[in-house]
């Protein structure tokens, strides 16, 4: 049988002329899409814009909450005061309560900064003088913040109770230890540290919480540089005369 192995003939297929080599599958792939390169300064500018917008909302909310409280203030009022849409405001804060707590935490952080700075290795007289000046400057520069915190406390701190009971208490206990070290070292009179802290808060915040009364009775405010310095000097004298060690 022709073409069989026993015929001595070999089957030779027709010679095939090679055509062009098939294209490699790799050449069919689209080149990878290039990622857009965002300049670092653009990202920084975006973050700054977000921070500025958030700060504007917090400032507007503080002004309204300190005057009308949480329930007397609407999101529409805050958005209008901050010059943003309500939708844009909700991008930063989920609801009015979240915004209110953010305002309180922001002011509490700034309000407590001078207290955090107290340390046992400081001279107690100088430390207390500096603390009094800082607290009075806060009352002068951010009276609305002080009034809002006062309003929250008067109402029983419904939205800030946990933070006050934990973080604030821990900080005050820590600084009470600093004052106690001054007392034990004979550098302050034997006074209760917590009572000293309460007295300092009361006398310095009075000029913010009762600013109208101060102005009506004296005809002056802490915005007057001379009155501010007089107030600082007098409060420092009153506190330190009571706290200085007895001979």
C-alpha positions as CSV (number, residue, x, y, z in Angstrom):
1,X,0.0,0.0,0.0
2,X,1.5,3.2,-1.1
3,X,2.7,5.3,1.7
4,X,2.8,2.3,4.0
5,X,5.8,1.6,6.1
6,X,6.5,-1.6,4.3
7,X,6.6,-0.1,0.8
8,X,9.9,1.5,1.2
9,X,8.5,4.7,0.3
10,X,8.1,7.5,2.7
11,X,5.2,9.9,2.7
12,X,6.5,13.3,2.2
13,X,4.0,16.1,2.9
14,X,4.0,19.1,0.6
15,X,6.6,21.6,1.5
16,X,5.0,24.4,3.5
17,X,6.3,27.8,3.0
18,X,6.5,29.6,6.3
19,X,4.3,32.7,6.5
20,X,4.9,35.7,8.7
21,X,5.4,34.7,12.3
22,X,2.3,35.1,14.4
23,X,2.2,38.1,16.5
24,X,3.2,37.6,20.1
25,X,0.3,37.8,22.4
26,X,2.3,40.3,24.4
27,X,2.1,42.8,21.5
28,X,-1.7,42.7,21.7
29,X,-1.8,44.0,25.2
30,X,-2.6,47.6,25.7
31,X,0.1,49.6,27.4
32,X,-0.7,50.0,31.2
33,X,-2.6,53.2,31.9
34,X,-0.4,55.8,33.5
35,X,-1.5,57.0,36.9
36,X,-2.1,60.6,37.2
37,X,0.6,62.3,39.1
38,X,-0.8,64.7,41.6
39,X,1.8,67.4,42.7
40,X,2.5,67.3,46.4
41,X,1.5,70.9,46.7
42,X,-1.9,70.1,45.3
43,X,-2.5,67.5,48.0
44,X,-1.3,69.9,50.6
45,X,-3.6,72.7,49.3
46,X,-6.5,70.3,49.3
47,X,-5.9,69.3,53.0
48,X,-5.5,72.9,53.9
49,X,-8.9,73.7,52.2
50,X,-10.6,70.9,54.1
51,X,-9.0,72.1,57.4
52,X,-10.1,75.7,56.8
53,X,-13.6,74.7,55.9
54,X,-13.9,72.5,59.0
55,X,-12.5,75.3,61.2
56,X,-15.1,77.8,59.7
57,X,-17.9,75.4,60.5
58,X,-16.7,74.9,64.0
59,X,-16.3,78.7,64.6
60,X,-19.8,79.3,63.2
61,X,-21.3,76.5,65.4
62,X,-19.5,77.8,68.5
63,X,-21.0,81.3,68.1
64,X,-24.5,79.9,67.7
65,X,-24.3,77.1,70.3
66,X,-22.9,79.5,72.9
67,X,-25.9,81.8,72.4
68,X,-28.8,79.5,71.8
69,X,-27.6,76.1,73.0
70,X,-27.8,72.8,71.2
71,X,-31.5,72.6,70.9
72,X,-32.0,76.3,70.0
73,X,-29.6,76.1,67.1
74,X,-30.4,74.5,63.7
75,X,-28.0,73.0,61.1
76,X,-29.4,75.6,58.6
77,X,-28.2,78.4,60.8
78,X,-24.8,76.9,61.2
79,X,-24.4,76.3,57.4
80,X,-25.5,79.9,56.7
81,X,-23.1,81.4,59.2
82,X,-20.2,79.2,57.9
83,X,-21.2,80.1,54.3
84,X,-21.5,76.5,53.2
85,X,-24.4,74.3,52.0
86,X,-26.1,72.0,54.4
87,X,-24.9,69.1,52.2
88,X,-21.3,70.3,52.4
89,X,-21.7,70.6,56.2
90,X,-22.8,67.0,56.5
91,X,-19.7,66.0,54.6
92,X,-17.7,67.1,57.7
93,X,-20.2,66.3,60.5
94,X,-22.8,63.6,60.4
95,X,-25.4,65.5,62.5
96,X,-25.9,68.4,64.8
97,X,-25.0,66.4,67.9
98,X,-21.7,65.3,66.3
99,X,-20.9,68.9,65.5
100,X,-21.8,70.1,69.0
101,X,-19.5,67.5,70.6
102,X,-16.7,68.4,68.1
103,X,-17.0,72.1,69.2
104,X,-16.8,71.1,72.9
105,X,-13.8,68.9,72.4
106,X,-12.0,71.6,70.4
107,X,-12.5,74.2,73.0
108,X,-11.8,71.8,75.9
109,X,-8.5,70.9,74.3
110,X,-7.5,74.6,74.0
111,X,-8.9,75.4,77.5
112,X,-6.8,72.6,79.2
113,X,-3.5,73.4,77.4
114,X,-2.2,75.7,80.1
115,X,-3.0,73.1,82.8
116,X,-1.1,70.4,80.9
117,X,2.0,72.6,81.0
118,X,2.3,72.5,84.8
119,X,5.1,70.4,86.1
120,X,6.7,69.7,89.5
121,X,10.1,71.0,88.5
122,X,8.7,74.5,87.9
123,X,8.8,77.3,90.5
124,X,5.2,77.2,91.8
125,X,4.8,81.0,92.0
126,X,5.9,81.5,88.4
127,X,3.9,78.5,87.2
128,X,0.7,79.8,88.8
129,X,1.3,83.3,87.5
130,X,1.7,82.0,84.0
131,X,-1.4,79.8,84.3
132,X,-3.5,82.7,85.5
133,X,-2.3,84.9,82.6
134,X,-3.1,82.1,80.0
135,X,-6.5,81.5,81.4
136,X,-7.4,85.1,81.5
137,X,-6.2,85.5,77.9
138,X,-8.5,82.6,76.9
139,X,-11.4,84.4,78.6
140,X,-10.5,87.5,76.7
141,X,-9.9,85.9,73.3
142,X,-12.5,83.1,73.4
143,X,-15.3,84.1,75.6
144,X,-17.9,82.2,73.6
145,X,-15.9,78.9,74.2
146,X,-15.9,79.5,77.9
147,X,-19.6,80.3,78.0
148,X,-20.5,77.2,76.0
149,X,-18.5,75.0,78.3
150,X,-20.2,76.6,81.3
151,X,-23.6,76.0,79.6
152,X,-22.8,72.3,79.0
153,X,-21.7,71.8,82.6
154,X,-24.8,73.6,84.0
155,X,-27.0,71.2,82.0
156,X,-25.2,68.2,83.5
157,X,-22.8,67.6,80.6
158,X,-25.1,65.2,78.8
159,X,-22.9,64.9,75.7
160,X,-19.5,65.3,77.4
161,X,-19.9,63.4,80.6
162,X,-17.8,60.4,79.7
163,X,-14.9,62.6,78.5
164,X,-15.0,64.7,81.6
165,X,-15.3,61.7,83.9
166,X,-12.3,60.0,82.3
167,X,-9.8,62.3,80.4
168,X,-10.5,65.5,82.3
169,X,-10.4,63.7,85.7
170,X,-7.2,61.9,84.8
171,X,-5.5,65.2,83.8
172,X,-6.7,67.1,86.9
173,X,-5.6,64.2,89.2
174,X,-2.2,64.3,87.5
175,X,-1.8,68.1,88.1
176,X,-3.2,67.8,91.6
177,X,-0.2,65.5,92.2
178,X,2.1,68.3,90.9
179,X,0.5,70.8,93.3
180,X,0.7,68.2,96.2
181,X,4.4,67.9,95.5
182,X,4.8,71.7,95.8
183,X,2.9,71.6,99.1
184,X,4.9,68.6,100.4
185,X,8.1,70.4,99.5
186,X,7.1,73.5,101.5
187,X,6.8,75.5,98.3
188,X,3.1,76.2,98.7
189,X,0.8,76.5,101.7
190,X,-0.9,73.3,102.9
191,X,-4.0,73.7,100.6
192,X,-6.1,71.0,98.8
193,X,-4.9,70.7,95.2
194,X,-8.3,70.2,93.7
195,X,-9.7,73.2,95.6
196,X,-6.9,75.4,94.2
197,X,-7.7,74.2,90.6
198,X,-11.4,75.0,91.1
199,X,-10.6,78.5,92.5
200,X,-8.3,79.2,89.5
201,X,-11.0,78.1,87.1
202,X,-13.7,80.2,88.8
203,X,-11.8,83.4,89.1
204,X,-10.4,83.4,85.5
205,X,-13.5,82.2,83.7
206,X,-15.6,84.7,85.5
207,X,-14.4,87.4,83.1
208,X,-15.8,85.4,80.1
209,X,-18.9,83.8,81.6
210,X,-20.0,87.1,83.3
211,X,-18.4,89.6,80.9
212,X,-21.5,91.6,80.7
213,X,-21.6,92.0,84.5
214,X,-18.0,93.0,84.6
215,X,-18.5,95.6,82.0
216,X,-21.6,97.0,83.6
217,X,-19.9,97.3,87.0
218,X,-16.5,98.6,85.9
219,X,-17.2,100.1,82.5
220,X,-14.3,98.0,81.1
221,X,-13.6,94.7,79.5
222,X,-10.5,92.5,79.0
223,X,-10.3,93.8,75.5
224,X,-8.8,97.0,77.1
225,X,-5.1,96.2,77.4
226,X,-4.7,98.2,80.6
227,X,-7.7,96.5,82.3
228,X,-6.4,93.1,81.2
229,X,-3.0,93.7,82.8
230,X,-4.7,95.1,86.0
231,X,-6.9,92.0,86.2
232,X,-3.9,89.6,85.7
233,X,-1.9,91.4,88.4
234,X,-4.8,91.4,90.9
235,X,-5.8,87.8,90.4
236,X,-2.2,86.7,90.6
237,X,-1.8,88.6,93.9
238,X,-5.0,87.2,95.4
239,X,-4.2,83.6,94.5
240,X,-0.5,83.7,95.4
241,X,-1.1,85.5,98.7
242,X,-3.4,82.7,99.7
243,X,-1.2,79.9,98.3
244,X,2.3,81.1,99.4
245,X,4.0,79.1,102.2
246,X,3.5,80.4,105.7
247,X,6.6,81.6,107.6
